Amino acid sequence: MSDLGLKAPALDGVAHAFFTRQGGVSTGVYASLNGGVGSHDDPHAVAENRRRMAEALGVAPTHFLVPFQIHSAEAIAVSAPWAADARPRCDGLVTATPGVGLGVTGADCGVLLFADSKAGVIGACHSGWKGALTGIIEATVAAMTELGASRQNIRAALGPTIAQKSYEVGPEFLALFVTADEANRRFFAPSPRGGHAFFNLPGFIAQRIAETQIGAFEDLALDTYADEARFFSYRRTTHRKEPDYGRLVAGIALPL
């Protein structure tokens, strides 16, 4: 197993990685470890990048599974590969099948990995603001327990995510969260721009994790927007008016 990608101490002993943008074959704005099949990158380059990720996790490339993400609160259990044109439309995957790796992509959104090593159950979910607000974290944990995981034994880690200082939002955005729960106001800090605020997505994710009552949680506390050398960022690309952007991948596996 290679050392490609960042590791989370909370997941020690479990094959996992929060892959950065380094170590791949893509070029230009996608340089270099772009894992996004939805990008306009060369598909052969993306396939080679995904192969390297699978190798780092100790699974076959065919068994490194990444869903078609739709910012939903849907998490499903998987046990075998699907056809390339039949990716499930969801934002969370769980498995108890050795030899299967799970992945999610992000480029500012939260990417979360979960493991109950005692039960042999793992999970991964893509948690942008919408998924976090509507329940993707809770759905992923629930799907793990249906496969035999115990909440008190589940450990989770949040990979590179846009930080509060980099995430300015408008009044409509804040209103969505406050309408859902007035207590959510604590995740917003004033912005110099009238009516705007800075949103603490990692903090909000941490709160939703806490409410699931799992055993342990770690936030790598890495800002995708601020660290261009290591991370892709949708917001940074948008601010620069670049044509496209690469996707980071977080992966976890149950090797054979």
Buried (B, 14 or more C-beta within 10 A) or exposed (E): EEEBBBBBEBBEEBBBBBBBBEBBBBEEBBBBBBBBBEBEBBEEBBBBBBBBBBBBBBBBBEBBBBBEBEBBBBBBBBEEBEEEEEBBEBBBBBBBBEBBBBBBBBBBBBBBBBBBBEBBBBBBBBBBBBBBBBBBBBBBBBBBBEBEBBBEBBBBBBBBBBBBEBBBBEEEBBEEBBEEEEEBEEBBEEBEEEEBBBBBBBBBBBBBBEEBEBEBBBBBEBBBBBBEEBBBBBBBBEEEEEEBBBBBBBBBBBBE
